[in-house]
């Protein structure tokens, strides 16, 4: 039972054509074609519009009144049925946007439901089965099962009676004037979902409430439903697929190991019919396309979660990426800054196409790990839009696009190529063994009559064995921590409905807290652990030296500085601090090389480490561990084994050319096409001196020795 518009509602009765399915337009087309084939003249618009919601008998009377008594309506209707069924069988039933979300909500909260349609049962059942919505309805009442069709109330009264519900406690959803009159006369609670022809104003006034589309009704329905809350990690995804697509632009750790889960949980009632994921990795694309799914491993809870309904695309295929922005309801953008600059043109072209074809809003989740990330993306996309369209159109497109800043509260890592290949080798053997162990199909004597069910099943049998064998295989692509919420700026109605997204009015403070409390210390811990010979973050935290530094950074420097700056966030700082240290201690699948990469980016003047130092100094808090961490970054760059890390190579070159720590810290040359924002040689002289002191003291030591620690303050 729900309370809707002040009414106690126990049941819902749905008209079918025009209300649940966008079949009225298809019906018009097939009736015109059938009449042209049989009668030589198509049915008039007056006849078509007037027949909306009518029973077959009344529609026939109307057709004969408009086209003459000799009009062969029964033959035309039969031929139209054939044409319509052929279209539906080839292309599926066109479901109204929002229908599945409405049905899931009503069913989840215990309402009994019925269909009351003027269509014949044979047609109605095929449509309901084809659209996979018959499961929602307790009963169906069809046009060939009542003596008086709409606008007479018989069909709604019969449906309400079969549901053991008084009409006054039934929502009765209709799209046509005749259907609405039927619901009004049944004394139900009529809901108008407008379709082709709005009812006359005096009839429309009889509705409990009128909506232009199902999504508007869904909005009011959501107000009646309790908040489902953030899902538990092991909670299953919704079974029902809605009509939306979700996109992921950058299928890395966050895109594949986090956003896919968020999109799969969706609103808790349904989930997207497709997740489109763009990556340059051919191996990832081919692997996921071959398996049809992949899994994320949550090691701390020994839980593997399978992600399905993915379509992988090549990020270098501009047309495919443009199409993703055109069709997706939401896109998660998880690219680094240089890649965003390069992809801004493709994003802009996708937004232009979307606006021209659909005019619909788009939400872009910016997962950039950068304060002001949404403004950064918007600025670069706008620059490209201004090259493509007029200023007026550019502003309209931007107004239709919600760039949502986010804060990620999870650590995710992608498995190595070697690990993936090893899995594929093992899974390939398992798959071949499963196929070879399968039983042969039963042989049937040619003279023995074959039952119909056997003939139908035989069509599926050749595919069943390989499908079953493949479904047993789980391919782990990501290792993840188990924290669920994604914090996002409140800017889109869609985000308010997504279970795993927590929207906030001011994302900046949450970003600053997470950026300083996690990102800076995270990198420092990785640099230190790596220099001490540890490959994985969790292993490093088992080293007393790393553990002590991590706790000092959080408990005595960064945490206190944040609380001093944002006293109202003291509890949030405490919670984030505890979670961060626990995660680091259990991150046995998170490589130090991943966390410690790109050290120059992490040493920018107003980012992570140096911003924490500024905050600590502002409030008179010691920041020696942060300065020590900055020196570790330099040592990591000089000793980094990863020859592909361009930032480490640049830092090495700067140091080797000058022999000076200051030259690295105050670098102002080109960085991603712009001047690098390093420390100021005069204004930051004391900080440069402190870092240099730590650096030279450590330079005289071997990393493995006991003295390779922060000197006492």
N, C-alpha and C positions, 0 to 999 in steps of 0.2 A: 504494500500500500504506500502511496505517496500523496502528499498534498500539492496540488497543482492549481495555481491561480485561486487559492482559497477553497478548493474542492477536494474532498476525499476520493481518491481514485484507486480502484482495485483491478480494473481491466482496461485494455485498449483494443479497439477494433479498427482495422485498417482497410480502406479501399485499396485496390491494387493498381489498376492502370491510371497513370497520371499522378498518383499519390506516392506509391512506393517505386513504381517503374516509370521511366520516361518513354512509355509505349504509345501514348496518344498520338504523338507526331508520326511515329512509325505506322500506327493504325491508319491515320489519314492517308499516308503515302500508299499503303497496300490497298486500301479501299478505292482510291482513285485509279490505281493501276488495274485492279480487278474489274471495276466498272468499265474502264476503257476497253479491256480485252473482251468482255462478255456483251456489254451494252453498246459499245462504240463511243460513249461519252462519259467523262469522269464525273463523279459525284460533285455537287456544288459545295462551296464553302459553307453556305447556309445549312445544308443538310449535315455536313460533317460537324460543324460547331453545335448545331442543335441536338445532335445525338449523344453528346458527351454525357456520360453517366446514365444513359437510358438503357433499359432492358432491350433484348433483341426484338421483341414484339413491337415495342414503342418506336424503336429506331427504324424498323421496317415500315411502320405506318407513316413516319415522317418522310422517309425516302419516297414512298409511293405518292404522298401528297405533293411533294416537290417535283417528282420526275414522271408521274403518271402511274396508273394502276398496273400497267404492264411491265413496270420496272422489276427485273428478276433479282430482288434483294437477297433471297436465300442463296442463290448461286453466287452472287457477288460476295456475300459474306463468307461463304465456304472457300472461295478462291482467295479472298483476302487472308483468311486463316492460314491457308497453305503458304502463301507468300510470307506472312509474318513469322510463322513457325520456321520456315527455311532460313530466314534472316537470323532469328534468335539462335537456331542450332549452329549456324556458322559463326556468328559474332557475339553470342551471349545476350542476356537480358540487360538492357540499359538501366542500371540501378540509379535512383536519385541520390545525389550527393548528400551525405549525412544520415541516410536511412540505417545503415548498419550500426552506427554509433547510437542512434535512437533505440533500435531494437535491443541492443546489448544492455543498455541502461535499464530499460523497462523490465527486461527479463531478470537482470541481476537483482532487482529490488522487488521481485516476487509478483509482478502483475501477470495475470492470465491474459492471453492475447488470441485474437481471431482475425481472419480475413473475411471481409464482406464485399464480394466483387460481382459485377454484372456479367463477367465472363463465364463461359461454360467451364465445368469442372475439368474436362480434359485439357483445356487450354491453361486454366489457372494452375493446375498442379504441375504441368510441365514448366511453366514460367517460375513457379516458386522453387521447384527442385533445381532448375537450371541456375537460378540466382543464389542457390544455397541458403535460402531464408525460411524454407518450410519448417525447419527445426525450431523456429521461434514461436510457432503458432500451435495452440492447443486444438483449434478447430478451424475449418474453412466452410463458409457458406457461399454458394455460387449461384449465378443467375438462373441456371436451369433447375434450381432446387427451391425456388419461390414462385408463388403464383402471381405476385404483383411486384414489378421492378421499381427501382428508384424513379421518381422521388417518393414513392410510397415507403413507409418506415419498416415494412415487413422484414427486409433482409437484416437490418440492424437489430430489430427486436428478437429475431430468431438467433442471431449470434450472441446477444447478451444473455438470452435464456439458456443457451447451450453452455455458457460460461458460468451459469448460476450467479449472475450479477445483475443488480438492478441497473437499468439504462442510465440513471442519474449518476452512477459511480463508474461509468465507462467513458473514456476518451474515445471519440469517434472521428477518425482522421479522413478528410475528404479533400478533393481538389476541384470538383465541378459544382455547378449550381444545383443540379438535380441530386447529386450525392449529399450536398450540404442540407438541402431541404429534407431529405430522407432522415438524416441524423437529428435535425431539429424536431421533426415530427415524432421521432422515436423518444424524444425527451432525454437524449443523452447529453454529453458535454462535447459539442462539435468543435473540432479544430480544423481550420481551413489552411491548407498548404496550396497556395495558388499555382496554377499550371498555365495552360494555353489561354483559357477564357475566364476572367474573373467573374464571379457571380454578380448579380444586380446588387446595388448598395443595400436595399432593404432586406435581401436574403443574407448578405454578408454580415449584416448587423446581428443576425441570430447566432453567430459563432461565439463560442466562449472566448476565442482569440484567433486572429487571422495572421498568417505569416506569408512572406513572399517566397520562402523556400524552407526546406527541411532544416538547414543549418540555423536559421533564426529560431525555429522551434527547439532545436537542440540547446541553444543558449539558455532559454527559459527552463528547459528540463534540467540542465546542469545545476541550476539554483535549488532544485528540489532534492538533489542527491548529496549524500555526505561525502566529505573529502576522503579519498581512498588512502591518502598518505603515501610516503615514500615506500616503494616495494622492498621487501626483504631480498637479500642476495639470491637465495635459492627459489624464490617465487617464480612460477612459470610465466612465460609471456602469454598475452591474450591469444586465444585460438583463432578468433575471427580476423580476417584481413580486411582493412577498409580500402577505400579507393585512392588513397594518397600514396605518393612516392616521397621518400626522403633521400637527400643526397649527402655525400661526404667527399669534400674536395681536399684530398690528402689522406690516403689510407695508411697512416703510420700508427704509432702506438696509441695515441689518443683517438684517432679516427676509428681504427679497427677494434681496439680493446676497450673503448669507453662509449663513444657515440653510438656504435651499433647496438649496444645494450639499452641506452637511453631511448633510441628510436624504436627498439623492439618492445619495450614496456609501454611506450606511447602514453595513452591516457588511462590505461588499466582495463579498458573495455575492448578495444580493437588495436591493431597495429598496422603499419603500412604494408601495402601489397608488395612493395619492392623498396629495397635500399640500393641506391646507385652509388658506387664507390669508385673514385678516380685515383689511380696510382700509376707511377712510371714503372713499377716493378712488374716485368712480364712474368716472373716466376710466381708472384702472388696472384696475379690475374688468372694465369692458367691453372694454378692449383685450386683456387676457390671455384672457378668455373667447372673444373673436372669433378670436384667433390660435391658441389652444390651447397656447401656449408663449411663452417670452421668453428673452432671452439676457443674460448678464453679460459685459462686456468687460474683459479684463485687458490694459490698454494696454502695459504694460512688456514683455509677451511676445507681443503681437499675436494674442491668442487670445480667441475668443468661445465661451462655454460655454452650451449651450441647456438650459433647465430645462423639463421636461414634467410631465404628470399633475397639474396644479394645478386646484383648484376655489376660485374666489374668492367670498368672502361679505362682506356689508356689516357692518362692526363695530357699526353702530347697530341691527342686527337681533339683538336679544338671544337669540331662540330659536335662530338659526343659530350664534351663538357658544357658547351652552350645549350645543348638540348637538356642536360641535367638541370640547369638553372631555369629552363623554360617550364619543365613539367613537375619539379619537386615542390612540395609544400614547405619544406624547410631544408636548408643546406648547412651542414657543419663545415666550417672552414678551418683546417688544422695545419696550414702551411706556415713555414717560417717567413720572416719579413722579406728576404730577397725573392723568394718564390711568389709571394703575394704581389710584389711589384711587377713581376713578369706575367703573372696570370690576370692582372687587373683588366687588361683589354678583353680577354675571353669572358671574364665575369660580366663586364659591361655589355658585351654583345649578347650574352645570355639574358640579362635583364631587359635589354631592348626588345628582344624577341618575345619574351614573356609578356611585356607590356602591350606589344602590338597584337599578340594573339589572344591573350587572356585578360589582361588588365587586372590581374589578381595580385594580392599582396604576397610578399615572400619574406620569410624570416631567415636571416643568416646568423648562425651561432659562431661567434669569433672565438676560437680556442687558440689564443696566441701567446698566453703566458706573459702578457705585457700590459702594463697600465696604459690606458688610452688606445688599446688595440682596435676597438670599433672605429674610433675616429681615424686611425691610421688606414684601415681598410676603406672606409667611406671616402677618405680624401683621394686615395689612388684610383678607386673606381670612378669617382666623380670626374677626375681629370680625363679619364678615357671616355666617359659618357659625353663630355663636352666636345670631344673630337668626332663623335658619331651622330649626335642629334642636336636639335635646337636647344637653347637655354630653357625654354618653357617645358619641353618634353623631358629634359634632363631632371628638372625639379619634380615633375610628376612621377617619374620613375623612382627617384630617391624617396619621395613621400610614400611610395608603395613598398619600399624596401626597409625592413627593420634590421639594422645592424646591432646585434645583441652582444654586449660585452659579457664575458664569462669568467668564472673562477673555478678551476678544477681542483677537486679535493681528493685526488687519487693518483697513485703512482702506477704507471703501466709501462711494460717493456715488450718489445717485439723479439721473438726468438731469433737466433742467428741463422744464417743461411745453412751452415753445417747441420744444425739441429733439424731444420726443415727437411733437408735432403735425407737425413737419417730416418726421420719419420716416414717419408715417402717410400723409402726402400722397404721398411718393415710393413707398412700398410699395403704396398703392392703385393707382397708375398701372401699376406692374409687374404687379400681380395681374390687372388688366383686360387688359393686353397678352397675358399668358400664356393667358387664357381665349379671347381672340379669335384667337390663333395655333393653337389646338388643332384637330386633325383631326376631321372628322365621323365618327360611328360607321359602320362598314361596313354597306352595304345588302345584304340577302339576298333573293333571289327567293322569292316566296311558294310556288312549286312545288318549290323545292329543299329536301330534308330538312335540318333543322337538327340538327347534332350536339349531344349533351347538354352537352358542355363549353361550346359557344357559348351555349346557352340559360342556363346557370348564370352565365357571365361577363356576360351582358347585364344581369343584375340589379345588377352593380356599376358598369358602364360609366358611367351618368349621373353618378356621384359621383366617379369617378376623376380627371377632369381638374381640377376645382376643388380636390380634395384634394392632388393633386400640385403645383398652382400655389401653394397656401398653404404647403405644406411647404418650399418653396424660400425663403420669406421669413423673415428673422431680424430680430427687433425688440429693439434694445438698450435696456434699462431702467436698468441700473446700470453704473457704472465701479468697478473694484475692484483693490486690490493683490492679490498672489498668495500671500501667506502662508496656509498651510492650517490649522494646528491651532487648535481652540477648547479652552481650558483650562477644566475643570469640576471642581467639588467631587465627590469620590468618595462617591456616596450611592445609586446605582442600578445594578443589573445591566445594564440596557439601555445605559447610557453606556459600560460596559466593552467592549461589543461594537462600538461605533460607531467606524469607522476614523479619522474626522477629529477625534475628541474625545480629548484627553489628560486623564485624571483625576488629581487630586492630593489628598492627604489634607488638607493645609492650604492652602486657596485664598487665605487672607487676605494672606500675604506676597507672593504673585504679584500680587494685586489692588493692593496698596499700591505695589509696584514699577511696575506698568504705569500706574496712575493718576497717580503723581507724575512718572514719567519720560516718559510720552507725553502724557497728557491736558492737564496744565498747560502745558508747553512748546508743544504743538500749538496751543492757543488763543492763546498769546502771539505765536507766529509768524504766525498768521492776522490778529490785530489789527494787528501791525506792518506786514505786507505790504499789508493793506487801506489803512491810513493812508498808505502810500507809493504808493498808486495801482495796486496789483496786484489782479487779480480772482481769480487762481488760485494755490493754494499753491505749485505747482512754479515758476511765474513769479516769485513772491516770493523763493523760495530762490535764484534767479539774481541777485538784488540782493545785492551784497556786505554791505550793512548787515544785512539779514535773516539771511543765512547766518552772519555772524559772531555775531549774537545767539543763533541756534539752537545753534551749537557751544559757545558760552560757557555757555549754560544747561545743556546736557547734560554737557559734559566737565569743567566747573569748579565747578558748583554742585549740580545735582540728582543726577547720577551719583555723585560723591564722597560726598554725604550718605547716599545709599542704601547704598553699600558700607561706610561707617562704621557704619551701623545694622545691616546684615545682611552681615557679612563672608563668610558661606558662600555668598552669592548673587552674589559678585563677577563670576563668568563670565557669569551670566545677565544682570546689569546691562550688562556690556560688549556682549553679543549684542543685547539689546534696544536699546541706544543706537545701535549701528551700523545695525540694521534701521530704526530710526525716522528717522535722518537720511537714509538712502538713500531711504526712502519719500517723505519730504517733498520731496526734490529731484526726484522723478519724478511728483509728484501734479499733473499738468497738467489733470486733470479734476475736481479737488476744489476747489470754490469756497471762497474765504476767508469768504464770508458764511455758509456752512454750518458751518464749523469755529468761527467766532468768535461765533456766535449765543448768546443767553442769557448775557451776561457776568456778570450778578449771581449766577447759579447757580455760576459758576466762581470767584467771589470769596467764597464762604462760608468761615467761620473754619476749619473742619476739613477742607476739601476742597482738592485739587489744589495750587494755588499757595501758599496760606498754610501748608498742612501741610508743603510742601517747605521753606518758609522756617524753620518751627519746627525741622525736622530738621537743616537746615544750621546754624542757630544752636546747637543742642544739641551739635554736634560741632566748633564753632568754624570753620565754613566760611562764607566770604563769600556773601551772598545779594543783592547789589545788582542783578543782572540780573533776579531774580525780582521785586524791588520795582519796577524799571523796567517790567517786564511788567504789573504791577498798574496802574501809571499809564497804560499803553497801553490797558488795558481801559476806563478812564474816558474817555479821548480817543475811543476807538472808539464808545462809547455816545453821546457828545455829537455825533459827526459821522456816525453810522451812517445810511446811506441807506435802510435797510429800515424802513419805517414800521410794519411788522407785528410787529417784535420788541418785545414788551411790556416786556421787561426793560430794553432800551435806553431806552424811553420813560420808565420809572419812574426810572432813573438820571438822565436829563436833568431830569425834574421835581424830583427831590431836590436836584440841584446848582443849578438855576435858582432854586428857592425859597430856598435858604440861601446860595448863593455859596460853599459850603464843600465841599472834598474830604472832610473828616472826616465830614460829614453823610451822605455816600454810603457810606463805608467802615464806619461804625458804625451803619448803619441797622438797626433792630430791629422795624420794623413788620410788617404782614401779608405773608406770602409763601407762596403755595399753601395758605392756610388756617392757617398757623402763624407764630409770630414768626421773622423772618429772623435767622439766626446770623451776624451781622456781627462786625467787630473790636470789642474792648472799648476804650472811650475812654481808660481809665487804664492798664490792663495792657498794651495794645498801642500806647501813645502814641508810642514810638520808631519803630515800624513805620509808623504813620499819618504821622508827620513825614517819614520817608524817602520814602514814596510821594508825599506832597504836594509835596515838593521836586522830584521828577522831573516831576510833573504841571505845575507852574508854569513850569519851565524849558522844557518842550515847548510849553506854551500860547503862549509868545512867539514860536514859530517856525512857519513853514509846513512841513507834512509833507514836501514834496518837497525841501527844502533839505538841504545836506550836513550841517548841524549837528543834524538831527533824528535823533540817535543817543544812546546811553547815555553819560552823562558819565563820564570816567575816575574810577575809585575813588580 
